[in-house]
Structure formats: C-alpha cells, structure tokens
Amino acid sequence: MVAQKKTKASKFLTVPTRPVPIDRDRSVAGLLEKMEGAGFGAKQLAEAHRIWLDMLDDNSTIYLCGSGNLIPSGMRRLLAYVIKNRFVDVIVMSGTVLFHDIHETLGRNHYQAHPSMNDEELVANEVVRIGDMLASSDEYHEADEWVGSVINQLEQSRPYAVREFLHLMGRELAEIAHEDGIMTAAFKSRIPIFCPDILSSPLSVGLARARFEKKHQFTFDTTADTMEMMQIAQKTRNSAIITLGSTQSQNIVNMAELSSYITRTTPRGHKYAISITTDSVPLEIRTPSFSSNHTDTFGKLHKGATTAYVPADPSIALPMIITALSQTAAKFMKGRKRPNFSFSGKDLTIEVP
C-alpha cells in the first residue's frame, strides 16, 4: 500500500467508510453492525439500533412518539413488542395511530391496495384508501361506536385527562382483544399513553358520536396531561426520545421541558435521540453538530447527546431495528432500572429508581 502523505486535513480524515460486505452472517443485528461503517441512511439506521441499546443500558426514561399510518403499514405487532418488553417507557401517539390501533385490536384488518383500483369505485363500495392500503368504512364506523361505548361507562360529572381516558380504553380493549396492540400492551405494561392531537384525529368522531347519540357531556382536562408530562420530565434522571414519522409528534414532550420554569427545575435535555422520518430536513441536521439548529429535529438535547436521524419511512426502518433489538437487547434489560408508574383513579405518579 502506498504511504499517504500527511496533510492539514489528516487530523479529520481518520475513519474511512467501509463498504457493506456480503457474508454468511444472516442476523439483522449483524447486518446493522456492518452498515455502521457506511454513510448516510445506512449508518444512521445502524446507529439508531446502537443508540437504542445505549438508552436501555443507561437507565434512561424513553419516550416513544409516533404519527402517520404506522398501523395500516403493518407496524402494530412491532410496536406492541417494544412496549410489552419495556424497551420504551412513555408513549406519545397521534390520534390517527391510536384509532387504527383500536380498529385492528378489535379484530379488523387493513388491506393492500393496487394502483389499478379506481378511487371513485372504492368510495362507492365504502372502502377507504390510505396510500396503498385499504379499510372498510363500516368497520371504521364500528370503531367509532366502540369508542362511544367506553364513554358510556365513564362519569359525566368530571373531566378526564386524555392520558386517563386512553388508559381506560386500553383496559377495555384488553378484555376482548385476541392480540395486543399499542393500547393493550401499554395497559398491561402499566405505562402511560399521551395523545396531543386527539380532537383533530379520527378518535374525535367517536367522541362526537357519543355526544350526538347519547347526549353525554364528556369533556377532557388537557391541562392535566401537561401537568403529568411535567411530572415525568421533572423526576426523570436521563431522558431519551424516539420519534417515528413527523417530528411534530414530539411537541408535547418539548413543552414539558419548556414549562420546567414553573417547577423551578433546570431542563436537562435528552441524552439520546432517534428520529425516523420522511420529513425534509437539511443534511447538517441529520448528523448535527451542537452549533446547528438540531433541536428542530430532536427537541432539547443534553450537551454531548448521541443522536441518529434516519431518513426513511418507519415501515422500512422499524422492522430492521426492532428485529435486531430482539437479538441484542436481552443483556441490557437484565439490570435496567426503569421508571414505574402508578395509576390511581385519575392520578398518575412516577417513581424513578
């Protein structure tokens, strides 16, 4: 090999990229390890897996935020798996994700579409198209009715935090579900779900149907959700955030940091952050330096935070990362000190070992 002449740039040009090899190692974790030597999305995907392991190893409180069509695209079992195995601790999901989760946990399906299908014909046959996926309008209406049936069992004399309402829906779903989804897995694992956009999502249709048909005066106390998020942020020693889909889904977590002055605490920022999104983000933010505006993507970060920006549809990245975690996370989980939540009536409390 020809010796390379040292230049002023040599102190920076120290770690060459490594082309991804083809070998007989067929494990997903092994493939991601090889991809860490590459660049762009390949490296970021591999680093997302490694950083998730670091989150678990460092006893971080892990927020999982999600939006979009995660459930129709086939991610329900994967998300239920990471919740049941406590690879995450706090769930922040859009109402669209949770509505689709209810639909499938009730035993209904989403279906694959074909480009040749005519939208007018689909509408005429009461079929909803979601990208390249389909669903029955009638079955969605049944999910609306089921949401209303939960409201029928609740007190009408007081407002409910959205988090409390979702916990109760998870309890009701768990009694009838044949297979877990996000809400049932969270209920069984005793971790909270927050939904910041419930009134601008399909879940609001079920709420309106209950008001229209049953005249129930059910209301939300959204301030209670903010207070609970403040409590979690205040008691958390190390925090980490994983965002799936639009970065807007993590805004409620960001607000908990911004409101820290109310409790006279100093916001620490996330020690670890992973964003798997198709949002258009400048290249310098994907692998941020701390002088850039990386908070637009990850929220407030702790100085020295470790981040990965994966420019991909979550339906591509999640199967690889979570399958790899199923092969690698066990040793990090044995000694993990995770936050414990108590659900007593309308109140949520958190204890961090």
C-alpha positions as CSV (number, residue, x, y, z in Angstrom):
1,M,0.0,0.0,0.0
2,V,1.3,3.4,-0.9
3,A,2.0,5.6,2.1
4,Q,-0.2,8.6,2.3
5,K,1.3,12.0,2.7
6,K,0.1,13.8,5.9
7,T,-1.7,17.0,5.2
8,K,-3.6,19.6,7.3
9,A,-6.7,17.6,6.7
10,S,-5.3,14.4,8.1
11,K,-6.5,15.0,11.6
12,F,-10.0,14.9,10.3
13,L,-9.7,12.1,7.8
14,T,-9.2,9.3,10.2
15,V,-12.1,6.9,9.9
16,P,-12.7,5.7,6.3
17,T,-16.1,4.3,5.3
18,R,-16.3,0.6,4.9
19,P,-18.3,-0.9,2.0
20,V,-21.0,-3.2,3.4
21,P,-19.8,-6.8,2.8
22,I,-21.8,-9.9,1.8
23,D,-21.1,-12.8,4.1
24,R,-22.8,-15.7,5.7
25,D,-24.0,-13.8,8.8
26,R,-27.7,-13.7,8.3
27,S,-28.8,-11.9,11.5
28,V,-30.3,-8.5,11.2
29,A,-28.2,-7.3,14.1
30,G,-25.1,-8.4,12.3
31,L,-26.1,-6.6,9.1
32,L,-26.7,-3.4,11.0
33,E,-23.3,-3.7,12.6
34,K,-21.7,-3.8,9.2
35,M,-23.8,-0.9,8.0
36,E,-22.4,1.3,10.8
37,G,-19.2,1.5,8.7
38,A,-21.1,3.0,5.7
39,G,-22.6,6.5,5.4
40,F,-25.9,8.4,5.1
41,G,-29.0,6.4,5.8
42,A,-27.2,3.1,6.2
43,K,-25.0,4.5,9.0
44,Q,-27.9,6.3,10.7
45,L,-30.1,3.2,10.7
46,A,-27.3,1.2,12.3
47,E,-26.6,3.9,14.8
48,A,-30.3,4.1,15.7
49,H,-30.1,0.4,16.8
50,R,-26.9,1.0,18.8
51,I,-28.3,4.2,20.5
52,W,-31.5,2.4,21.5
53,L,-29.3,-0.2,23.3
54,D,-27.4,2.7,24.9
55,M,-30.8,4.1,26.1
56,L,-31.6,0.8,27.8
57,D,-28.1,0.4,29.3
58,D,-28.1,3.9,30.8
59,N,-31.5,3.5,32.6
60,S,-33.0,6.4,30.5
61,T,-36.7,7.2,30.6
62,I,-37.5,6.6,26.9
63,Y,-40.3,8.5,25.1
64,L,-41.7,6.8,22.0
65,C,-43.5,9.4,19.8
66,G,-45.4,8.4,16.6
67,S,-47.7,9.7,13.9
68,G,-49.0,8.9,10.5
69,N,-50.0,5.4,9.2
70,L,-47.9,3.2,11.4
71,I,-50.6,0.7,12.0
72,P,-52.0,0.3,8.4
73,S,-48.5,-0.2,7.2
74,G,-48.1,-3.3,9.4
75,M,-46.2,-2.0,12.5
76,R,-48.7,-2.9,15.2
77,R,-47.0,-6.1,16.4
78,L,-43.6,-4.5,16.4
79,L,-44.8,-1.6,18.5
80,A,-46.6,-3.9,20.9
81,Y,-43.4,-5.9,21.2
82,V,-41.3,-3.0,22.3
83,I,-44.0,-1.8,24.7
84,K,-44.5,-5.2,26.3
85,N,-40.8,-5.8,26.7
86,R,-40.4,-2.3,28.2
87,F,-37.9,-1.1,25.5
88,V,-39.8,2.2,26.0
89,D,-41.4,3.9,29.0
90,V,-43.8,6.7,27.8
91,I,-46.0,6.6,24.7
92,V,-46.9,9.8,22.7
93,M,-49.0,8.8,19.7
94,S,-51.2,10.7,17.3
95,G,-54.9,10.1,17.4
96,T,-54.7,8.6,13.9
97,V,-52.3,5.9,15.1
98,L,-54.4,5.1,18.1
99,F,-57.6,4.9,16.1
100,H,-56.0,2.5,13.6
101,D,-54.7,0.5,16.6
102,I,-58.2,0.2,18.0
103,H,-59.5,-0.9,14.6
104,E,-57.0,-3.7,14.3
105,T,-57.1,-4.7,18.0
106,L,-60.9,-5.1,17.6
107,G,-60.0,-7.9,15.1
108,R,-60.4,-5.9,11.9
109,N,-57.8,-5.6,9.1
110,H,-56.2,-3.2,6.8
111,Y,-55.8,-4.4,3.2
112,Q,-53.3,-4.0,0.4
113,A,-54.4,-1.8,-2.5
114,H,-53.3,-1.9,-6.1
115,P,-52.6,1.1,-8.3
116,S,-55.3,0.0,-10.8
117,M,-58.0,0.4,-8.2
118,N,-60.3,3.3,-9.0
119,D,-60.9,5.8,-6.2
120,E,-64.5,6.5,-7.2
121,E,-65.3,2.8,-7.3
122,L,-63.7,2.4,-3.9
123,V,-65.8,5.2,-2.4
124,A,-69.0,3.8,-4.0
125,N,-68.2,0.5,-2.2
126,E,-67.5,2.2,1.1
127,V,-63.8,1.5,1.0
128,V,-61.2,3.9,2.4
129,R,-57.9,4.2,0.7
130,I,-54.8,5.2,2.8
131,G,-51.9,5.4,0.4
132,D,-51.5,1.8,-0.8
133,M,-53.7,0.4,2.0
134,L,-57.4,-0.1,2.2
135,A,-60.0,-0.3,5.0
136,S,-63.8,-0.8,5.4
137,S,-65.7,2.4,6.1
138,D,-68.3,0.3,8.0
139,E,-65.6,-1.2,10.2
140,Y,-64.2,2.2,10.9
141,H,-67.7,3.2,12.0
142,E,-67.8,0.2,14.3
143,A,-64.6,1.5,15.9
144,D,-66.3,4.9,16.4
145,E,-69.2,3.1,18.1
146,W,-66.8,1.2,20.3
147,V,-65.1,4.4,21.5
148,G,-68.6,5.7,22.4
149,S,-69.3,2.5,24.3
150,V,-66.3,3.3,26.6
151,I,-67.5,6.8,27.2
152,N,-70.9,5.4,28.2
153,Q,-69.2,3.7,31.2
154,L,-67.5,6.9,32.4
155,E,-68.6,9.6,34.9
156,Q,-70.2,12.6,33.3
157,S,-69.6,14.8,36.3
158,R,-65.9,15.4,35.8
159,P,-63.4,15.9,33.0
160,Y,-60.8,13.3,32.2
161,A,-57.2,13.7,31.3
162,V,-56.6,12.3,27.8
163,R,-54.0,10.0,29.3
164,E,-56.6,8.6,31.8
165,F,-59.1,8.1,29.0
166,L,-56.6,6.2,26.9
167,H,-55.6,4.1,29.9
168,L,-59.3,3.1,30.4
169,M,-59.7,2.3,26.7
170,G,-56.7,0.1,26.9
171,R,-58.2,-1.7,29.8
172,E,-61.5,-2.3,27.9
173,L,-59.7,-3.4,24.8
174,A,-57.5,-5.8,26.8
175,E,-60.6,-7.7,27.9
176,I,-61.7,-8.5,24.3
177,A,-58.5,-8.5,22.3
178,H,-57.1,-11.7,20.8
179,E,-53.8,-10.0,20.0
180,D,-52.1,-7.0,21.6
181,G,-51.8,-3.6,20.0
182,I,-50.3,-0.3,21.3
183,M,-53.1,0.4,23.8
184,T,-53.5,-3.0,25.3
185,A,-49.7,-3.5,25.6
186,A,-49.4,-0.1,27.3
187,F,-52.2,-1.0,29.7
188,K,-50.7,-4.4,30.6
189,S,-47.2,-2.9,31.0
190,R,-48.5,-0.1,33.1
191,I,-47.1,2.8,31.1
192,P,-48.9,5.9,30.1
193,I,-50.1,7.0,26.6
194,F,-50.5,10.6,25.7
195,C,-52.3,11.9,22.6
196,P,-51.8,15.6,21.9
197,D,-54.0,15.8,18.8
198,I,-57.0,13.8,19.8
199,L,-59.5,16.4,18.7
200,S,-58.1,16.7,15.2
201,S,-57.9,12.9,14.7
202,P,-60.4,10.1,13.8
203,L,-60.8,9.5,17.5
204,S,-62.8,12.7,17.8
205,V,-65.5,11.2,15.6
206,G,-66.3,8.5,18.2
207,L,-66.4,11.3,20.8
208,A,-68.8,13.4,18.8
209,R,-71.0,10.3,18.0
210,A,-71.4,9.6,21.7
211,R,-72.3,13.3,22.3
212,F,-74.8,13.3,19.4
213,E,-76.5,10.0,20.0
214,K,-76.3,9.6,23.8
215,K,-76.2,13.3,24.8
216,H,-73.2,12.6,27.0
217,Q,-71.4,15.7,28.3
218,F,-68.0,14.0,28.3
219,T,-65.1,16.5,28.4
220,F,-61.3,16.5,28.6
221,D,-58.9,18.2,31.0
222,T,-55.9,18.7,28.7
223,T,-54.1,20.7,31.4
224,A,-53.9,17.5,33.4
225,D,-51.9,15.9,30.6
226,T,-49.4,18.8,30.6
227,M,-49.0,18.6,34.4
228,E,-48.3,14.8,34.1
229,M,-45.7,15.3,31.4
230,M,-44.1,18.0,33.6
231,Q,-44.0,15.5,36.5
232,I,-42.4,12.8,34.3
233,A,-39.8,15.3,33.0
234,Q,-39.1,16.6,36.5
235,K,-38.4,13.2,38.0
236,T,-36.5,11.7,35.1
237,R,-32.7,11.5,35.5
238,N,-31.8,10.7,32.0
239,S,-34.3,11.0,29.1
240,A,-34.3,9.7,25.6
241,I,-36.7,10.2,22.7
242,I,-37.6,8.1,19.7
243,T,-39.7,9.8,17.0
244,L,-41.5,7.9,14.3
245,G,-43.0,9.9,11.4
246,S,-43.3,13.6,11.7
247,T,-41.2,15.4,14.3
248,Q,-44.3,17.3,15.2
249,S,-45.4,14.3,17.2
250,Q,-42.9,15.0,19.9
251,N,-44.1,18.6,20.6
252,I,-45.9,17.7,23.9
253,V,-42.6,16.3,25.2
254,N,-40.8,19.5,24.2
255,M,-43.5,21.5,26.1
256,A,-42.7,19.6,29.3
257,E,-39.1,20.9,29.0
258,L,-40.3,24.5,28.2
259,S,-42.6,24.5,31.2
260,S,-39.8,23.5,33.7
261,Y,-39.6,27.1,35.0
262,I,-43.0,26.5,36.6
263,T,-41.5,23.9,38.9
264,R,-38.2,25.8,39.2
265,T,-36.2,22.9,37.7
266,T,-33.5,23.1,35.1
267,P,-34.3,21.3,31.9
268,R,-31.6,18.7,31.2
269,G,-32.5,17.8,27.6
270,H,-32.4,14.4,26.1
271,K,-29.2,12.4,26.4
272,Y,-30.2,10.2,23.4
273,A,-32.4,10.9,20.4
274,I,-33.5,8.9,17.4
275,S,-35.7,10.3,14.6
276,I,-37.1,8.0,11.9
277,T,-38.9,10.3,9.5
278,T,-39.6,11.3,5.9
279,D,-39.7,15.0,6.9
280,S,-37.5,17.1,4.8
281,V,-34.5,18.0,7.0
282,P,-31.2,19.7,5.9
283,L,-28.2,17.3,5.8
284,E,-26.3,19.2,8.6
285,I,-29.2,18.4,11.0
286,R,-29.3,14.7,10.2
287,T,-25.9,14.3,11.9
288,P,-25.9,17.5,13.9
289,S,-23.1,19.5,15.4
290,F,-24.0,21.3,18.6
291,S,-23.8,24.7,16.8
292,S,-26.6,23.8,14.4
293,N,-30.3,24.0,14.9
294,H,-30.6,20.3,15.7
295,T,-33.3,21.0,18.3
296,D,-35.8,21.4,15.4
297,T,-35.5,17.7,14.8
298,F,-34.8,16.1,18.2
299,G,-36.1,18.6,20.8
300,K,-33.9,19.9,23.5
301,L,-30.7,17.9,23.8
302,H,-28.3,17.4,26.7
303,K,-24.8,18.6,25.9
304,G,-22.9,15.7,24.4
305,A,-26.1,13.9,23.4
306,T,-26.0,11.0,21.0
307,T,-28.4,11.2,18.1
308,A,-29.4,9.4,14.9
309,Y,-31.5,10.8,12.1
310,V,-32.8,8.0,9.8
311,P,-34.2,9.5,6.6
312,A,-36.7,6.7,6.0
313,D,-40.3,5.6,6.2
314,P,-40.7,4.0,9.6
315,S,-42.3,1.0,7.9
316,I,-38.9,0.3,6.4
317,A,-36.6,1.1,9.3
318,L,-38.7,-0.3,12.3
319,P,-38.7,-4.0,11.2
320,M,-34.9,-4.0,11.0
321,I,-34.2,-2.1,14.2
322,I,-36.8,-4.0,16.3
323,T,-35.8,-7.4,14.9
324,A,-32.2,-6.5,15.8
325,L,-33.3,-5.5,19.3
326,S,-34.9,-8.9,19.7
327,Q,-31.5,-10.4,19.1
328,T,-29.4,-7.9,21.2
329,A,-31.4,-6.2,23.9
330,A,-31.7,-9.0,26.5
331,K,-28.4,-8.4,28.3
332,F,-29.2,-4.7,28.6
333,M,-32.6,-5.4,30.0
334,K,-31.5,-7.6,32.9
335,G,-30.2,-4.8,35.1
336,R,-32.3,-2.0,33.7
337,K,-33.8,0.4,36.3
338,R,-36.9,1.6,34.6
339,P,-39.4,4.2,35.8
340,N,-42.5,2.8,37.4
341,F,-45.9,4.3,37.0
342,S,-48.9,4.1,39.4
343,F,-52.4,4.6,38.1
344,S,-54.7,5.5,41.0
345,G,-58.1,6.8,39.8
346,K,-57.5,9.9,37.8
347,D,-53.9,10.4,39.2
348,L,-50.6,9.3,37.6
349,T,-47.5,9.1,39.7
350,I,-44.0,8.1,38.7
351,E,-41.1,6.6,40.6
352,V,-37.6,6.5,39.2
353,P,-35.2,4.1,40.9
